[in-house]
Amino acid sequence: MKKIVMFVSVLSLILNVNLTFAKPADKGFKLPSNAIEVTPNVFSLGEAYDMKSHKLVQGYAIVHKKNGQARGGNAKPKGSTTCYAVMANGAKWKNVEDWEVFPGAGLDGNFLLDRLTHSINTWETAAVNQNILGSGSLGIGPVVDPYTLDNENQVSFGTLESGTIAVTVVWGIFGGPTSNRKLVAWDQIYNTNFQWTEDALIETGKMDFWNIAIHELGHSMGLKDIYNSSCSDVTMYGYGTEGETKKRDLAPADITGINILY
Ligand SMILES: [Zn+2]
């Protein structure tokens, strides 16, 4: 009996040691296990108490997938098709908060800061020069868990689910009286399982950061994905792929969409 007990304790010691060594150095930014898919590629993160506004807010992770087959080439939106959507009427930024970017995927920090700032300006100009997302800086210190409500609006790189290009997380009030709705926080993660480039016109086999970032920033401001394949040229179309650059500027439908909110 003693031998068995000793064997078990030695075994558990070995297992413990192995478990310690088995922990991955980078756990990545995969969706939390309690996230619930409420509409395709939109995951509810539940409710959290916002310390700033002293209100209960809801969190959503909006997943941007790669799907080359759904790309419509030169397809133009048909006149009768609505190629924009908002997460909820009135769910927009009502105060200005700054943000920070943490470099990754071999891209230069100043390039990332410049393209994010430029893309925010593109949306803000479309919304007739409103200051919606404030100004950015290079991140210092650790990246806070992007799926938890916090006081930082952070853009970072990390490992996401296979086939996911990027995820934008937004927190806000999306229900109840329209006038009470608002956005209170956002974060973005870009998947390092893909190769990224400053310019996919040159490196056509990689993800164009500018092309993807301006789409993600549309979510940060309250816009929803569009999955109608006749809308495949608009910036808020739900799928992206390597080498794509046509979303760097906004389509008329994107401009209509941002003007519904702001
Ligand atoms: Zn999206």
py3Dmol code that shows the C-alpha trace and the ligand (Angstrom):
import py3Dmol

protein = """\
ATOM      1  CA  MET A   1       0.000   0.000   0.000  1.00  0.00           C
ATOM      2  CA  LYS A   2       2.782   2.410   0.925  1.00  0.00           C
ATOM      3  CA  LYS A   3       4.389   1.687  -2.414  1.00  0.00           C
ATOM      4  CA  ILE A   4       1.190   2.603  -4.251  1.00  0.00           C
ATOM      5  CA  VAL A   5       0.834   5.858  -2.282  1.00  0.00           C
ATOM      6  CA  MET A   6       4.418   6.737  -3.022  1.00  0.00           C
ATOM      7  CA  PHE A   7       3.956   5.882  -6.687  1.00  0.00           C
ATOM      8  CA  VAL A   8       0.872   8.120  -6.874  1.00  0.00           C
ATOM      9  CA  SER A   9       2.628  11.055  -5.175  1.00  0.00           C
ATOM     10  CA  VAL A  10       5.654  10.706  -7.434  1.00  0.00           C
ATOM     11  CA  LEU A  11       3.325  10.496 -10.438  1.00  0.00           C
ATOM     12  CA  SER A  12       1.428  13.620  -9.368  1.00  0.00           C
ATOM     13  CA  LEU A  13       4.716  15.401  -8.823  1.00  0.00           C
ATOM     14  CA  ILE A  14       5.783  14.488 -12.365  1.00  0.00           C
ATOM     15  CA  LEU A  15       2.387  15.572 -13.721  1.00  0.00           C
ATOM     16  CA  ASN A  16       2.564  18.882 -11.851  1.00  0.00           C
ATOM     17  CA  VAL A  17       6.017  19.562 -13.189  1.00  0.00           C
ATOM     18  CA  ASN A  18       4.834  18.682 -16.696  1.00  0.00           C
ATOM     19  CA  LEU A  19       1.782  20.898 -16.366  1.00  0.00           C
ATOM     20  CA  THR A  20       4.005  23.766 -15.301  1.00  0.00           C
ATOM     21  CA  PHE A  21       6.210  23.331 -18.337  1.00  0.00           C
ATOM     22  CA  ALA A  22       3.237  22.736 -20.648  1.00  0.00           C
ATOM     23  CA  LYS A  23       1.833  26.237 -20.121  1.00  0.00           C
ATOM     24  CA  PRO A  24       2.177  28.171 -23.379  1.00  0.00           C
ATOM     25  CA  ALA A  25       4.248  31.334 -23.191  1.00  0.00           C
ATOM     26  CA  ASP A  26       1.664  33.260 -25.286  1.00  0.00           C
ATOM     27  CA  LYS A  27      -1.914  32.334 -24.483  1.00  0.00           C
ATOM     28  CA  GLY A  28      -3.148  34.521 -27.302  1.00  0.00           C
ATOM     29  CA  PHE A  29      -6.394  36.403 -27.525  1.00  0.00           C
ATOM     30  CA  LYS A  30      -8.935  33.703 -28.300  1.00  0.00           C
ATOM     31  CA  LEU A  31     -12.567  34.453 -27.480  1.00  0.00           C
ATOM     32  CA  PRO A  32     -13.521  33.721 -23.867  1.00  0.00           C
ATOM     33  CA  SER A  33     -15.335  30.397 -23.483  1.00  0.00           C
ATOM     34  CA  ASN A  34     -18.504  32.082 -22.146  1.00  0.00           C
ATOM     35  CA  ALA A  35     -18.898  34.319 -25.233  1.00  0.00           C
ATOM     36  CA  ILE A  36     -22.229  33.640 -26.982  1.00  0.00           C
ATOM     37  CA  GLU A  37     -22.678  34.089 -30.735  1.00  0.00           C
ATOM     38  CA  VAL A  38     -25.831  36.240 -31.022  1.00  0.00           C
ATOM     39  CA  THR A  39     -25.711  36.943 -34.770  1.00  0.00           C
ATOM     40  CA  PRO A  40     -23.169  35.534 -37.255  1.00  0.00           C
ATOM     41  CA  ASN A  41     -19.654  36.539 -36.097  1.00  0.00           C
ATOM     42  CA  VAL A  42     -20.966  38.763 -33.281  1.00  0.00           C
ATOM     43  CA  PHE A  43     -20.339  37.387 -29.774  1.00  0.00           C
ATOM     44  CA  SER A  44     -21.943  38.711 -26.603  1.00  0.00           C
ATOM     45  CA  LEU A  45     -19.417  39.139 -23.775  1.00  0.00           C
ATOM     46  CA  GLY A  46     -22.152  39.792 -21.222  1.00  0.00           C
ATOM     47  CA  GLU A  47     -22.615  42.783 -18.953  1.00  0.00           C
ATOM     48  CA  ALA A  48     -20.158  44.825 -16.930  1.00  0.00           C
ATOM     49  CA  TYR A  49     -20.360  47.870 -14.685  1.00  0.00           C
ATOM     50  CA  ASP A  50     -18.843  50.966 -16.272  1.00  0.00           C
ATOM     51  CA  MET A  51     -17.042  52.894 -13.535  1.00  0.00           C
ATOM     52  CA  LYS A  52     -17.011  56.092 -15.592  1.00  0.00           C
ATOM     53  CA  SER A  53     -20.692  56.403 -16.435  1.00  0.00           C
ATOM     54  CA  HIS A  54     -21.912  54.321 -13.451  1.00  0.00           C
ATOM     55  CA  LYS A  55     -24.066  52.249 -15.780  1.00  0.00           C
ATOM     56  CA  LEU A  56     -24.337  48.588 -16.703  1.00  0.00           C
ATOM     57  CA  VAL A  57     -23.024  48.127 -20.248  1.00  0.00           C
ATOM     58  CA  GLN A  58     -22.975  45.245 -22.715  1.00  0.00           C
ATOM     59  CA  GLY A  59     -19.892  43.949 -24.516  1.00  0.00           C
ATOM     60  CA  TYR A  60     -19.657  42.499 -28.016  1.00  0.00           C
ATOM     61  CA  ALA A  61     -16.751  40.937 -29.895  1.00  0.00           C
ATOM     62  CA  ILE A  62     -17.153  41.383 -33.647  1.00  0.00           C
ATOM     63  CA  VAL A  63     -15.150  38.810 -35.580  1.00  0.00           C
ATOM     64  CA  HIS A  64     -13.757  39.570 -39.033  1.00  0.00           C
ATOM     65  CA  LYS A  65     -13.310  36.370 -41.044  1.00  0.00           C
ATOM     66  CA  LYS A  66     -11.387  35.591 -44.156  1.00  0.00           C
ATOM     67  CA  ASN A  67     -13.549  34.258 -46.958  1.00  0.00           C
ATOM     68  CA  GLY A  68     -12.049  34.571 -50.405  1.00  0.00           C
ATOM     69  CA  GLN A  69     -14.926  32.772 -52.111  1.00  0.00           C
ATOM     70  CA  ALA A  70     -17.470  35.391 -51.065  1.00  0.00           C
ATOM     71  CA  ARG A  71     -15.532  38.211 -52.679  1.00  0.00           C
ATOM     72  CA  GLY A  72     -17.498  39.552 -55.598  1.00  0.00           C
ATOM     73  CA  GLY A  73     -14.710  40.981 -57.760  1.00  0.00           C
ATOM     74  CA  ASN A  74     -16.147  44.005 -59.481  1.00  0.00           C
ATOM     75  CA  ALA A  75     -19.688  43.564 -58.144  1.00  0.00           C
ATOM     76  CA  LYS A  76     -21.268  46.927 -57.326  1.00  0.00           C
ATOM     77  CA  PRO A  77     -24.019  47.373 -54.767  1.00  0.00           C
ATOM     78  CA  LYS A  78     -27.444  47.230 -56.374  1.00  0.00           C
ATOM     79  CA  GLY A  79     -29.592  50.307 -56.003  1.00  0.00           C
ATOM     80  CA  SER A  80     -32.175  48.630 -53.805  1.00  0.00           C
ATOM     81  CA  THR A  81     -29.696  46.933 -51.464  1.00  0.00           C
ATOM     82  CA  THR A  82     -28.798  48.592 -48.170  1.00  0.00           C
ATOM     83  CA  CYS A  83     -25.050  48.215 -47.745  1.00  0.00           C
ATOM     84  CA  TYR A  84     -24.737  49.708 -44.246  1.00  0.00           C
ATOM     85  CA  ALA A  85     -26.013  48.880 -40.774  1.00  0.00           C
ATOM     86  CA  VAL A  86     -25.516  50.214 -37.261  1.00  0.00           C
ATOM     87  CA  MET A  87     -25.201  48.016 -34.167  1.00  0.00           C
ATOM     88  CA  ALA A  88     -28.103  49.952 -32.609  1.00  0.00           C
ATOM     89  CA  ASN A  89     -29.590  53.351 -33.370  1.00  0.00           C
ATOM     90  CA  GLY A  90     -28.090  55.909 -31.006  1.00  0.00           C
ATOM     91  CA  ALA A  91     -25.278  53.588 -29.825  1.00  0.00           C
ATOM     92  CA  LYS A  92     -22.428  55.990 -30.607  1.00  0.00           C
ATOM     93  CA  TRP A  93     -19.594  57.850 -28.918  1.00  0.00           C
ATOM     94  CA  LYS A  94     -20.829  60.800 -26.861  1.00  0.00           C
ATOM     95  CA  ASN A  95     -17.488  61.729 -25.329  1.00  0.00           C
ATOM     96  CA  VAL A  96     -13.988  61.562 -26.794  1.00  0.00           C
ATOM     97  CA  GLU A  97     -11.487  59.009 -25.476  1.00  0.00           C
ATOM     98  CA  ASP A  98      -7.911  58.491 -26.634  1.00  0.00           C
ATOM     99  CA  TRP A  99      -6.451  55.126 -27.653  1.00  0.00           C
ATOM    100  CA  GLU A 100      -3.095  53.365 -27.954  1.00  0.00           C
ATOM    101  CA  VAL A 101      -1.528  50.870 -30.337  1.00  0.00           C
ATOM    102  CA  PHE A 102       0.957  48.107 -29.486  1.00  0.00           C
ATOM    103  CA  PRO A 103       3.090  47.130 -32.492  1.00  0.00           C
ATOM    104  CA  GLY A 104       3.119  43.540 -33.727  1.00  0.00           C
ATOM    105  CA  ALA A 105       3.382  41.249 -36.754  1.00  0.00           C
ATOM    106  CA  GLY A 106       6.641  42.974 -37.727  1.00  0.00           C
ATOM    107  CA  LEU A 107       4.875  46.243 -38.568  1.00  0.00           C
ATOM    108  CA  ASP A 108       6.448  49.535 -37.511  1.00  0.00           C
ATOM    109  CA  GLY A 109       4.758  51.303 -34.592  1.00  0.00           C
ATOM    110  CA  ASN A 110       4.772  54.707 -36.253  1.00  0.00           C
ATOM    111  CA  PHE A 111       3.273  53.209 -39.431  1.00  0.00           C
ATOM    112  CA  LEU A 112       0.448  51.644 -37.384  1.00  0.00           C
ATOM    113  CA  LEU A 113      -0.184  54.897 -35.510  1.00  0.00           C
ATOM    114  CA  ASP A 114      -0.235  56.809 -38.792  1.00  0.00           C
ATOM    115  CA  ARG A 115      -2.640  54.432 -40.618  1.00  0.00           C
ATOM    116  CA  LEU A 116      -5.026  54.156 -37.654  1.00  0.00           C
ATOM    117  CA  THR A 117      -5.063  57.952 -37.258  1.00  0.00           C
ATOM    118  CA  HIS A 118      -5.565  58.416 -41.003  1.00  0.00           C
ATOM    119  CA  SER A 119      -8.413  55.868 -41.066  1.00  0.00           C
ATOM    120  CA  ILE A 120     -10.123  57.479 -38.064  1.00  0.00           C
ATOM    121  CA  ASN A 121      -9.833  60.831 -39.863  1.00  0.00           C
ATOM    122  CA  THR A 122     -11.421  59.290 -42.978  1.00  0.00           C
ATOM    123  CA  TRP A 123     -14.478  58.201 -40.946  1.00  0.00           C
ATOM    124  CA  GLU A 124     -14.613  61.498 -39.038  1.00  0.00           C
ATOM    125  CA  THR A 125     -14.447  63.514 -42.260  1.00  0.00           C
ATOM    126  CA  ALA A 126     -17.302  61.380 -43.624  1.00  0.00           C
ATOM    127  CA  ALA A 127     -19.224  62.204 -40.434  1.00  0.00           C
ATOM    128  CA  VAL A 128     -18.630  65.887 -41.230  1.00  0.00           C
ATOM    129  CA  ASN A 129     -15.512  66.484 -39.145  1.00  0.00           C
ATOM    130  CA  GLN A 130     -16.643  65.188 -35.798  1.00  0.00           C
ATOM    131  CA  ASN A 131     -14.027  64.048 -33.298  1.00  0.00           C
ATOM    132  CA  ILE A 132     -15.250  60.525 -32.605  1.00  0.00           C
ATOM    133  CA  LEU A 133     -12.289  58.435 -31.424  1.00  0.00           C
ATOM    134  CA  GLY A 134      -9.771  60.971 -30.101  1.00  0.00           C
ATOM    135  CA  SER A 135      -6.044  60.670 -30.662  1.00  0.00           C
ATOM    136  CA  GLY A 136      -3.661  57.759 -30.507  1.00  0.00           C
ATOM    137  CA  SER A 137      -0.226  57.019 -29.120  1.00  0.00           C
ATOM    138  CA  LEU A 138       2.192  54.108 -28.985  1.00  0.00           C
ATOM    139  CA  GLY A 139       1.254  51.787 -26.130  1.00  0.00           C
ATOM    140  CA  ILE A 140       3.377  51.546 -23.007  1.00  0.00           C
ATOM    141  CA  GLY A 141       3.122  48.647 -20.597  1.00  0.00           C
ATOM    142  CA  PRO A 142       1.038  45.513 -20.904  1.00  0.00           C
ATOM    143  CA  VAL A 143      -2.004  44.964 -23.114  1.00  0.00           C
ATOM    144  CA  VAL A 144      -5.049  44.654 -20.882  1.00  0.00           C
ATOM    145  CA  ASP A 145      -7.370  41.673 -21.601  1.00  0.00           C
ATOM    146  CA  PRO A 146      -9.278  42.936 -24.670  1.00  0.00           C
ATOM    147  CA  TYR A 147     -12.433  41.002 -23.726  1.00  0.00           C
ATOM    148  CA  THR A 148     -12.800  42.715 -20.339  1.00  0.00           C
ATOM    149  CA  LEU A 149     -14.189  46.222 -19.835  1.00  0.00           C
ATOM    150  CA  ASP A 150     -11.405  48.553 -18.755  1.00  0.00           C
ATOM    151  CA  ASN A 151     -10.344  52.165 -19.097  1.00  0.00           C
ATOM    152  CA  GLU A 152      -8.031  51.604 -22.062  1.00  0.00           C
ATOM    153  CA  ASN A 153      -8.890  51.564 -25.762  1.00  0.00           C
ATOM    154  CA  GLN A 154      -6.113  49.370 -27.126  1.00  0.00           C
ATOM    155  CA  VAL A 155      -5.079  48.071 -30.542  1.00  0.00           C
ATOM    156  CA  SER A 156      -2.779  45.056 -30.412  1.00  0.00           C
ATOM    157  CA  PHE A 157      -1.642  41.915 -32.202  1.00  0.00           C
ATOM    158  CA  GLY A 158      -2.013  38.337 -31.020  1.00  0.00           C
ATOM    159  CA  THR A 159      -3.094  34.820 -31.822  1.00  0.00           C
ATOM    160  CA  LEU A 160      -6.789  34.504 -32.691  1.00  0.00           C
ATOM    161  CA  GLU A 161      -8.954  31.647 -33.963  1.00  0.00           C
ATOM    162  CA  SER A 162      -8.018  30.140 -37.325  1.00  0.00           C
ATOM    163  CA  GLY A 163      -9.548  32.112 -40.210  1.00  0.00           C
ATOM    164  CA  THR A 164     -10.164  35.208 -38.063  1.00  0.00           C
ATOM    165  CA  ILE A 165      -8.380  38.283 -39.434  1.00  0.00           C
ATOM    166  CA  ALA A 166      -9.182  40.619 -36.552  1.00  0.00           C
ATOM    167  CA  VAL A 167     -11.605  41.155 -33.675  1.00  0.00           C
ATOM    168  CA  THR A 168     -13.053  44.455 -32.470  1.00  0.00           C
ATOM    169  CA  VAL A 169     -14.587  44.558 -29.009  1.00  0.00           C
ATOM    170  CA  VAL A 170     -17.067  47.319 -28.159  1.00  0.00           C
ATOM    171  CA  TRP A 171     -18.833  48.060 -24.865  1.00  0.00           C
ATOM    172  CA  GLY A 172     -21.869  50.261 -24.559  1.00  0.00           C
ATOM    173  CA  ILE A 173     -25.595  50.584 -24.056  1.00  0.00           C
ATOM    174  CA  PHE A 174     -27.437  49.148 -27.066  1.00  0.00           C
ATOM    175  CA  GLY A 175     -30.963  48.798 -25.682  1.00  0.00           C
ATOM    176  CA  GLY A 176     -33.554  50.922 -23.924  1.00  0.00           C
ATOM    177  CA  PRO A 177     -34.401  54.490 -24.933  1.00  0.00           C
ATOM    178  CA  THR A 178     -32.351  55.569 -27.966  1.00  0.00           C
ATOM    179  CA  SER A 179     -31.230  58.784 -26.271  1.00  0.00           C
ATOM    180  CA  ASN A 180     -29.631  56.793 -23.410  1.00  0.00           C
ATOM    181  CA  ARG A 181     -27.597  54.538 -25.692  1.00  0.00           C
ATOM    182  CA  LYS A 182     -23.874  55.082 -26.159  1.00  0.00           C
ATOM    183  CA  LEU A 183     -20.470  53.440 -26.632  1.00  0.00           C
ATOM    184  CA  VAL A 184     -17.982  53.496 -23.744  1.00  0.00           C
ATOM    185  CA  ALA A 185     -14.975  51.345 -24.741  1.00  0.00           C
ATOM    186  CA  TRP A 186     -13.294  49.590 -27.644  1.00  0.00           C
ATOM    187  CA  ASP A 187     -10.318  47.298 -28.327  1.00  0.00           C
ATOM    188  CA  GLN A 188      -8.940  45.595 -31.409  1.00  0.00           C
ATOM    189  CA  ILE A 189      -6.771  42.525 -31.936  1.00  0.00           C
ATOM    190  CA  TYR A 190      -5.151  41.609 -35.263  1.00  0.00           C
ATOM    191  CA  ASN A 191      -4.341  37.936 -35.808  1.00  0.00           C
ATOM    192  CA  THR A 192      -0.627  37.170 -36.031  1.00  0.00           C
ATOM    193  CA  ASN A 193      -1.413  33.831 -37.713  1.00  0.00           C
ATOM    194  CA  PHE A 194      -1.709  35.938 -40.876  1.00  0.00           C
ATOM    195  CA  GLN A 195       1.158  37.826 -42.461  1.00  0.00           C
ATOM    196  CA  TRP A 196       0.647  41.596 -42.448  1.00  0.00           C
ATOM    197  CA  THR A 197       2.044  44.305 -44.699  1.00  0.00           C
ATOM    198  CA  GLU A 198       2.181  48.090 -44.921  1.00  0.00           C
ATOM    199  CA  ASP A 199       1.129  47.815 -48.563  1.00  0.00           C
ATOM    200  CA  ALA A 200      -0.585  44.814 -50.157  1.00  0.00           C
ATOM    201  CA  LEU A 201      -0.340  46.505 -53.565  1.00  0.00           C
ATOM    202  CA  ILE A 202       3.321  45.442 -53.344  1.00  0.00           C
ATOM    203  CA  GLU A 203       3.096  42.395 -51.053  1.00  0.00           C
ATOM    204  CA  THR A 204      -0.079  40.896 -52.505  1.00  0.00           C
ATOM    205  CA  GLY A 205       0.015  37.678 -50.468  1.00  0.00           C
ATOM    206  CA  LYS A 206      -0.339  39.503 -47.134  1.00  0.00           C
ATOM    207  CA  MET A 207      -3.079  41.297 -45.212  1.00  0.00           C
ATOM    208  CA  ASP A 208      -3.087  45.037 -45.856  1.00  0.00           C
ATOM    209  CA  PHE A 209      -3.204  46.664 -42.421  1.00  0.00           C
ATOM    210  CA  TRP A 210      -4.814  49.886 -43.664  1.00  0.00           C
ATOM    211  CA  ASN A 211      -7.523  47.950 -45.559  1.00  0.00           C
ATOM    212  CA  ILE A 212      -8.477  45.897 -42.483  1.00  0.00           C
ATOM    213  CA  ALA A 213      -8.002  48.629 -39.855  1.00  0.00           C
ATOM    214  CA  ILE A 214     -10.438  51.106 -41.413  1.00  0.00           C
ATOM    215  CA  HIS A 215     -13.094  48.344 -41.361  1.00  0.00           C
ATOM    216  CA  GLU A 216     -12.395  47.530 -37.699  1.00  0.00           C
ATOM    217  CA  LEU A 217     -12.568  51.230 -36.816  1.00  0.00           C
ATOM    218  CA  GLY A 218     -16.056  51.319 -38.330  1.00  0.00           C
ATOM    219  CA  HIS A 219     -17.027  48.796 -35.625  1.00  0.00           C
ATOM    220  CA  SER A 220     -15.295  50.904 -32.953  1.00  0.00           C
ATOM    221  CA  MET A 221     -17.627  53.746 -33.967  1.00  0.00           C
ATOM    222  CA  GLY A 222     -20.787  51.577 -33.885  1.00  0.00           C
ATOM    223  CA  LEU A 223     -21.176  50.169 -37.400  1.00  0.00           C
ATOM    224  CA  LYS A 224     -22.083  46.555 -38.128  1.00  0.00           C
ATOM    225  CA  ASP A 225     -20.804  44.088 -40.724  1.00  0.00           C
ATOM    226  CA  ILE A 226     -22.600  43.732 -44.054  1.00  0.00           C
ATOM    227  CA  TYR A 227     -22.790  40.196 -45.500  1.00  0.00           C
ATOM    228  CA  ASN A 228     -24.845  40.774 -48.663  1.00  0.00           C
ATOM    229  CA  SER A 229     -22.465  39.725 -51.449  1.00  0.00           C
ATOM    230  CA  SER A 230     -23.736  42.544 -53.686  1.00  0.00           C
ATOM    231  CA  CYS A 231     -22.172  44.892 -51.087  1.00  0.00           C
ATOM    232  CA  SER A 232     -18.721  43.283 -51.268  1.00  0.00           C
ATOM    233  CA  ASP A 233     -16.995  46.553 -52.229  1.00  0.00           C
ATOM    234  CA  VAL A 234     -18.051  48.539 -49.175  1.00  0.00           C
ATOM    235  CA  THR A 235     -15.582  48.965 -46.309  1.00  0.00           C
ATOM    236  CA  MET A 236     -18.022  47.413 -43.809  1.00  0.00           C
ATOM    237  CA  TYR A 237     -18.417  44.209 -45.869  1.00  0.00           C
ATOM    238  CA  GLY A 238     -17.904  41.359 -43.410  1.00  0.00           C
ATOM    239  CA  TYR A 239     -15.137  39.427 -45.168  1.00  0.00           C
ATOM    240  CA  GLY A 240     -11.587  40.317 -46.112  1.00  0.00           C
ATOM    241  CA  THR A 241      -8.609  38.602 -47.650  1.00  0.00           C
ATOM    242  CA  GLU A 242      -4.915  38.922 -48.434  1.00  0.00           C
ATOM    243  CA  GLY A 243      -3.948  41.416 -51.121  1.00  0.00           C
ATOM    244  CA  GLU A 244      -7.200  43.363 -50.775  1.00  0.00           C
ATOM    245  CA  THR A 245      -6.865  47.169 -50.716  1.00  0.00           C
ATOM    246  CA  LYS A 246     -10.229  48.373 -52.055  1.00  0.00           C
ATOM    247  CA  LYS A 247     -11.637  49.057 -48.578  1.00  0.00           C
ATOM    248  CA  ARG A 248      -8.972  51.659 -47.716  1.00  0.00           C
ATOM    249  CA  ASP A 249     -11.406  54.400 -48.686  1.00  0.00           C
ATOM    250  CA  LEU A 250     -15.114  54.527 -47.917  1.00  0.00           C
ATOM    251  CA  ALA A 251     -17.933  53.602 -50.268  1.00  0.00           C
ATOM    252  CA  PRO A 252     -21.047  55.832 -50.425  1.00  0.00           C
ATOM    253  CA  ALA A 253     -22.920  53.285 -48.255  1.00  0.00           C
ATOM    254  CA  ASP A 254     -20.244  53.508 -45.523  1.00  0.00           C
ATOM    255  CA  ILE A 255     -20.613  57.292 -45.511  1.00  0.00           C
ATOM    256  CA  THR A 256     -24.395  56.969 -45.251  1.00  0.00           C
ATOM    257  CA  GLY A 257     -23.981  54.531 -42.365  1.00  0.00           C
ATOM    258  CA  ILE A 258     -21.668  56.711 -40.268  1.00  0.00           C
ATOM    259  CA  ASN A 259     -24.009  59.664 -40.812  1.00  0.00           C
ATOM    260  CA  ILE A 260     -26.926  57.660 -39.376  1.00  0.00           C
ATOM    261  CA  LEU A 261     -25.044  57.539 -36.070  1.00  0.00           C
ATOM    262  CA  TYR A 262     -23.197  60.890 -36.014  1.00  0.00           C
TER     263      TYR A 262
END
"""
ligand_1 = """\
1
ZN
Zn -16.293 43.398 -39.364
"""
view = py3Dmol.view(width=600, height=400)
view.addModel(protein, "pdb")
view.setStyle({"model": 0}, {"cartoon": {"style": "trace"}})
view.addModel(ligand_1, "xyz")
view.setStyle({"model": 1}, {"stick": {}})
view.zoomTo()
view.show()
